[in-house]
Amino acid sequence: MTAVKKNVLALIVYRLIIVSALLVAAVVIQLSTAVFLPLGPFYVVIAAFYAGSLIFLLLYRRNIHYRGQVGAQFLFDVLLITALVYISGGVGGHLYVLYILPILGAGLILSLRGAYLVASTAAIVFGFLADGMYYGLIPYFRADQARETSTGLVLYIIFLAWALFFLIAILSGQVGKNLRRAREELAQAQRDLAVKERLAEAGRMSAQIAHEIRNPLAAISGAVQVLRTNLRPEGESAQLFDIVLRESRRVSRSIDDFLNMASPGPAEFVSFRPAEILREILIMLRMSGDLSDNVAVEDAFGDDALSFFGSQAQFKQLVWNLLRNAIAAMPGGGHLRIGLARDGKDGLFLSVSDTGRGITAEERQRLFEPFYSTSPGGRGLGLAVVRRVVDDYDGRIEVRSEPGRGAEFRVTLAGRPRPAPRKEP
C-alpha cells in the first residue's frame, strides 16, 4: 500500500510539471509571434489538468482508494490529451505524441500490463477520433482545420501512432520491471547489511558477556547442586532448588545460543551422514520434552547413505534451530516434515515445514535479525544462527509461508571442497 500511495503522489507531481512546461511553451509562443494564435481552448484544457490534479491531491490527502486513483489518473490524462488532439486538428496536428506520456508513466510506475492497458485505451480513443473527423461524424474544432486528406494518409497516421504507443508500452514496461527488481534487490541488500552489522555488534559483545555472566553462573549452578546433594531438601525447599537449577540451565542455553551466533569457533570439516544427525536431534528433542507427542513427524530423508562434507557442529546448529523454530510455531500440535536430498554434485538440500501459525510478510522482512522473535518468550537468536551457517556455506535459504497455513524453510548448502587424498611415499 505504501508503494501505491507513492505512485499516486508521483503521478500528480509529474503531471503538474509536464502541464506547467506546456503552459510556459504556449505563453512563449503567444508572446513571440505577431500572428494571432487562438490558444484560448488550449488554456482551458490546461486549466482542466490543474483542476483534476487538485482533485486527485485532495483524494490523496483523504486516503481514498489509492489503486483506483492510479487508474483514474491515467484515464483522466488520456481523455484530456484527446481534447488537445481534437483542438489541434486531429491527425492534421501533432499533439497525439502526448499520449506517450501516460503510457510511459504506466510502464514505469505500474507494470507492463498497465502500460498495455493505457496504450490500448489511447489507441482506441485516438483511432475513433481520427476516423470520426475524417468521415464527418465528428466536426473539426475550427473550420480552417479541415483539409483534403486521403484514406491512406489517415490510416498511415493511425497505425504509426499505434505502433509508437505499443513500442513505448513495451520499452517502458521492461524498464519499469527492471527498476522495480533493482529496488527490491537494493532493499534486500540493505536488510542483509543491517543483519550483518547487528551480528558484528553481537560479536563484539560476546567476549564480555561470556566473562561477566557465564563463569559466575556456572559457579552458582555448581554450588546449588552441591548444597542440594548435601542438604537433601524436601517439599517446597526442594522445588526452590529445582527452580534455581532449571533457570540456570535456561540462562546458560541462552548464552550458548548467543555465543554460537556471535563468535563461532573454528569449524572442523569431515564427511558425515546428515540423516543420522537429523534422527539424533529428533531423539534429543523428544527426550528434552521440546518435541511432544502431539506433533507428528514425517521424515523424507531419501537416501540414508547420503554423505556431506562439512562441519557436523554447524549442521547440528542449523537443524536444531530450524526444528525448534518449527515446533514453537505449533504449540497446540501439528505436522512436522523434514526433507533431505542431494543438491548438485556435492551440495545438500534441507527442508523443514510445519503446520503452525505461519509468517506474515512484515515478519518475514526481519525474520533473521538477531533478537527479533515472533514467538512468545523467544530470544530471537535461533534463526540468526541458521542464517550465519547458511552464509558460511555460501548457501541459500528460502521461506515459504502464509499466515495460518504453516511455514517451510528450504536451505541449500554448497559442499566444501574435499581435501585431496595423500599420496603414499
ABEGO torsion letter per residue (X at the ends): XAAAAAAAAAAAAAAAAAAAAAAAAAAAAAAABABBBBAAAAAAAAAAAAAAAAAAAAAAAAGBGAAAAAAAAAAAAAAAAAAAAAAAGEAABAAAAAAAAAAAAAAAABBAAAAAAAAAAAAAAAAAAAAAAAAGABBBABAAABBBBBAAAAAAAAAAAAAAAAAAAAAAAAAAAAAAAAAAAAAAAAAAAAAAAAAAAAAAAAAAAAAAAAAAAAAAAAAAAAAAAAAGBBEAAAAAAAAAAAAAAAAAAAAAAAAAAABBBBBBBBBBBAAAAAAAAAAAAAAAGABBAABBBBBBAEBAABBBBBBAAAAAAAAAAAAAAAAAABAAEEBBBBBBBBBEAABBBBBBBBABAEBBAAAAAAAABBGBBABBGBAGAAAAAAAAAAAAAGBBBBBBBBBGAEBBBBBBBBBBBBBBBBBBX
